[in-house]
Each structure stands twice: as structure tokens, then as C-alpha cells.
């Protein structure tokens, strides 16, 4: 776990530098607090509004994790089917590329209209945003089997399924890891966009509510909570990847 300690130390050092620079900018410019509150004000909002932030953070985190799990599962299954079936590659891959060309965030109001202001629309938005990166990264890894391994499978007369399971999937795991790293970066952004478009709970909803009331310190506090969730997701993914490689 030494690498995790190093990651935490780097994160703390970066946060300390950012907070110091932030405090200096606020002090030097004298910018009004309703435009850019200082770190002390945001810290006070974090402390004073902790129950409120916790309530909304739970809603956001559940939607984020559910959409992330669904998008990863769907992406992995799709990539496996594409690698196994030439017909699926002919029919489905152009559709995937076309679907990715349409900005998912432009569909957010439609998804909210269809699925309502609850959790379902946020989960679907997250799932759609991360689906293509996971599918594309894993599929590329599956199709880039080294020539010696491919020749070995041919010599052993391995069936397409055995070739996929025994050779292609293990070789493609690093590519899947790259896709998952993109997923944990995109997912928090996606769930917040979904909550901005339409929600009655969540950190995105709380940020809009605070903005309408001029509570900039609460907006920053909600943003920091979202950043903490994103960091925990990334750290969990790196821990899992380290465990698999070990």
C-alpha cells in the first residue's frame, strides 16, 4: 500500500498549495466573497452544512456508482460480442460511432423528460457517457492480440470462444484499465450535468440552489465533496488494478 500513501501525500501537497494560492488571490485582489469566497469561508460551510451536504452527496454517489457499474458491464459485454462476432462488428460498430457523435449531454433534457427527475435519468446519463470509452478501449485491446499468440491459437485449433477467454481477454485487461480510468473521470461530470438539467436532490441540485441564493461558499463546498468522491473512486480503481497485477 506504499503507492496509496504516496498518492495521498501528493494529493495533500497539491491541495495545500492550491488552498494557499487561493487564499493569496482572495487576499491580494479583495474580491467580494459572493464571487470568490476564501478557503476559510468554504471550510466553515463544509462544517456548518455537513448534514445537508451528506444527504445530497449520498444521492449523487449512489447514482454515480450505479451508472458506472451499469456502463462498465454493458461496455464489457459489447466489446466481447464485437470481438467474438464479425457480424456484430459490421452491424453494431458503425452504430456505436454514430451514437457517440451525438453529444449525450444534449440528450439529458430528453432523458429527464422520459425518465423523470429521480435517479433513473441520472443513472442512464452516466451509463451512456462512459459506455463508449469502456467499449472502445476494451475492444481495441481484444483485437490487438500479438501475432505469436494468434499463431499459437491457430496451431492448437482453438475455438473462437477459447481464444477469446484464454488469450484475448487477459491480454486486453490493461486496455480495459485505461477505459475504466476514463470512466471514473467522466462519470462525476455526467451525474452533475444530469442533476443540473433536472433533479430534486443531489450535489448538482444543491449547487444550483446555492447559486440562486447567492451562497457561493456552499457551492464550493458541494464542489469539494464531489471532488472527494471522484478521488475516492480513482483511488479504489488504482487499488483494484494494483491487486490484480500483484
N, C-alpha and C positions, 0 to 999 in steps of 0.2 A: 504493500500500500504506500510505498515511498513516493510513487509518482502522484498519488492523490494528494499527499501532503505538499508536494511541490506545486501542484495545481492550485491548492487552496492558498498557499503563500503568495503565489503570483497574483491570484485574484485579489487578495487583501492588499498587496502592494499597489496594484493598479487602482483599486478603489480608493486607497488612501491618497494617491497622487491626484485622482480625479476630484475628490472632495476638497483637497487643499486648493487646487486650481479654481474650482467652482467658488469656494469661499473668497478667494482673492479677487475674482472677477466681480462678484457682487459687491465686495467692499470697495474696490477701486472705481467702479462705474457708478455706484449709488443707484442702481436700477431698482425701481419700485418692486416691492415684494409680490404684488399681484401679477407682475410679469415674470420675474425670476426670483423665487424665494431662496434664501440661503439654506445651506445644509442643516443648520440648527432648526430652522422652522419646519423643514421636511421631516427631520428626525422627531420633532415634537408631534407632528401629525401622525407619524407612524406609531408613536406610543399612545397618543390620545385616542386615535381611531382604530386601534388594533382589533377590537371585536368586529367592527364594521368591515375592515379590510379582510379579516379572516373569513367572514361569512361570504363575501363576494369572491375571494380567492378560491374557496372550495368549489364553487360553481364553475369557475373558469378552469381549474385544474382537472376536474372530472371530465368536462367536455374535451379538454386538450388531450388527456390520456386516452379517452375512448376513441376520439377521432384518429389519434396517432396509431393506436393498435389496429383499428379497422383499415386504415390506409396502408399500413405496412403489410398486413395479412393479405389484402386484396392485391397489392403490388407484387408480393412474392408469388402468389398463385398465378397471376397473369404472366409474370416472367417465365415461370416454369412451363406453362402451357405454350407460350411462344417458342421457347427453346425446344420443346418436345414435338411440336406440330408445325410443319412447313405451311400447311393450310391456314393455321391461325396467324402465322406471320404475314401471309398475303392479305388476309381479311382484316385483322384487328390492328396491326401496327399503323397503317395509314390513318385509321380512325383515332388512335391514341394521339398521333402527332397533330391531327386536325383539332381534337378536343383540347390539347394543350395550347394551341394557338389562340383559343378563346380565353380571355382572362377570367379566371374563376371568380375573382372579386367582383367582376361585372355581373355575375350571376347571383351574388349574395342577396340583393333585394328580391329576386325571383324565388330563391330558396327559402327566404324568410316568409314570403307570401304563401308558398306552398306548405311549408312545414311549421310555420308559426314562430312565435318569439321565444320559445323554450329551448331546450337543449338540442333537439333533433337537428335544427338548421345549423347550429354551430359545429356539431359533430360532422355533418356532411361536408361543410366548407373545409374543415381541417383535413378530412379524408381526401377530398378532391385535390387539395393543394399539394399534399405530399405523395399522392398516388403515382404521378408520373415520374418524379425523381427516383423513387424507390424502384419502380418497374424498369425504368431505363437503365439505371446503374446495375441492377442485378442481371438483367437480360444481357447487357454488354459483357459482363463477367462470365456468364454462362457460355456465350458464343466465342469467347477468346481462349478456348482450350489449347494449350501448346500442342504443336504438331506431333511430338513423340508420344504424348498421352493419347492423342486421337488415333495414331497408328497402332498403339498397343490395344486400344479398344477394338479396332478393326481386325487385328490379328486374333484376338480372343473371341471374335464373333459375338461381342456383347450386344444385347438388345438396346434399342434407344433409351428405354427406361433405366436399365442398369448403368448405361454410360452416363446418363444424367445424374443419377443418385450417387454413384461411386466416384465419378471423375469431375463432372462439370460443377456440381453444387459445391464440393469442398474447395475447388479452385476459385469459385466466384464469391466466396464469403468476404474477402477484402473489399470487393466491389460493392457488395451489399452493405458493408460497414460504411462506405463512403455515401451511399444513398441514405442510410439512416442518419448520418451526421447532417446531411442537408435537411432531412425531415424534421429533426429536433430544432433546427434553426427556423424553418418556415412555419412550423405548427403554432408557436405562440403568436406570431404575427397574424396568422389566419384566424385564430379564435378571437382575437381582439377586433379584427375587422368585422367578423360576424356579429359581435356584441355591439359594435358601433352602428351597424346597419339597423339592428332591431333586437332589443333584449330588455328584460326587466330585472336582470341580475347579472353579476359578473364584474370583473375589473374594468372591462371596456365600458360597460354601462356606468360604473362609478366614476370613471374619468370624464365621461360626457356630463354627468350630473354635477360633478365638481366644477367643470369648466363653465357650465351655465350659471353657477352660483359664485363664480369668481374665486373659488377655493383652489388656487394654483398649488398650494402646498400639498393638498390631498391628491391632486392629480399626479404630482411627482411621487408621492408615497405609493400610490397604486402602480405606477410605472416601475418602481423599485421592487415591489412584490412580484410583479410579472418577470422582471429580470432575475430574481432569485429562483423562481420556478424554472426558468429557462436554464439557469446554471445547474440546478439540481438534475434536470433531465440530461444535460450534456455529461455531467459527472457520472450519472448512472450508466449511460451508454458506454462511456470510456471504461468504467469498471467492468461491465459485461464483456467488452472487447478484450480487455487485458486477461480476464479469466478464461476466455475461450482460447486465446493464443497460448496461455500457460498450460 
